[in-house]
Amino acid sequence: QVQLVESGGGLVQAGGSLRLSCVASGNIFAITTMGWFRQVLGKERELVASITTSGSTNYAESVKGRFTIARDNAKKTAYLQMDALKPEDTAVYLCYVNHLKRAGDWESTRYWGQGTQVTVSS
């Protein structure tokens, strides 16, 4: 079992910044990917950013150049720096990890954080 605790959401005006954190704990063997989805009620969940163990990153086109994801493997923590925020960034942000339970695993298990609300006002 892996637990994720995320923090850093809040209310910010357009053009402002927030930094989200996601800390993994529990019975961890190997985390392959960490990242964030975001979700607005009634809409499909959208991948915002992800980062692999080696540091390879992936971003939604809508956030490229504004958001930066980073990872501290020793601390089992990911960070999402969000700059130049727009009202359309308003959502619940859900961190996730893809986790391998043991050596030789052929599939990963996805775990989710509790979510943190990001609200960007005009």
C-alpha positions, 0 to 999 in steps of 0.5 A: 500500500502506498499513500500520497499526500499532496498540498499547495493548492489555493486561491490565486489571481490570474498571472500568479503562481502556486507550487504543489507537492506530493509526498509518497509513503508506505510500502514502497518498492519502486515508483516509476512515474509521478505526476498530476491529473486535474479534474473539473466536475463533469469533465474528463480527468486530464493529465497535466504533467508527469515525470519518470524516475530518470527525470523525463517529463511530459506536459499537457500542451495547455501548460507547456512553458508555464508549469514545471514538474520536478522530482526528489527520489530520495524524498519520494516527492514530486513538485509542480511549479505553476506559473502564469496561472489562468482561470482555465487552470481552475480544477482539483489537482490529483497527484499520482504514482505508478508503483512496482511492488517488487522486482520483476513486476510486469505491471504497475499499480496507480495510487492517487492523492487526496486532491487539492483545489486550485482556483484562479480568479480573474 
